[in-house]
């Protein structure tokens, strides 16, 4: 089994991965999954489970549910928890 990940917002029409993805699409056994951003409720649950006092609505507004958008100096305990649990991978 091979598992590959990429950030779709970083792969445009001219990116070499676009050709590779086209080649792989027709192969038997290849599955492509797109993971959606967290919902506002998902952000709230993550913050609650981390014991964070951060405003979930504000975090959702700032990140659109993509907690990777938080810059390293601003990472909260919730983001550290998400990293530890593998919800969001480290950079």
Protein Blocks (a to p, Z undefined) as FASTA:
>chain_A
ZZddddfklmcfklmklmmmmmmmmpghiacdddddddfklmmmmmmmnopabdfklmmm
mnnopaklpcfklpcfklmmmmmnomaccZZ
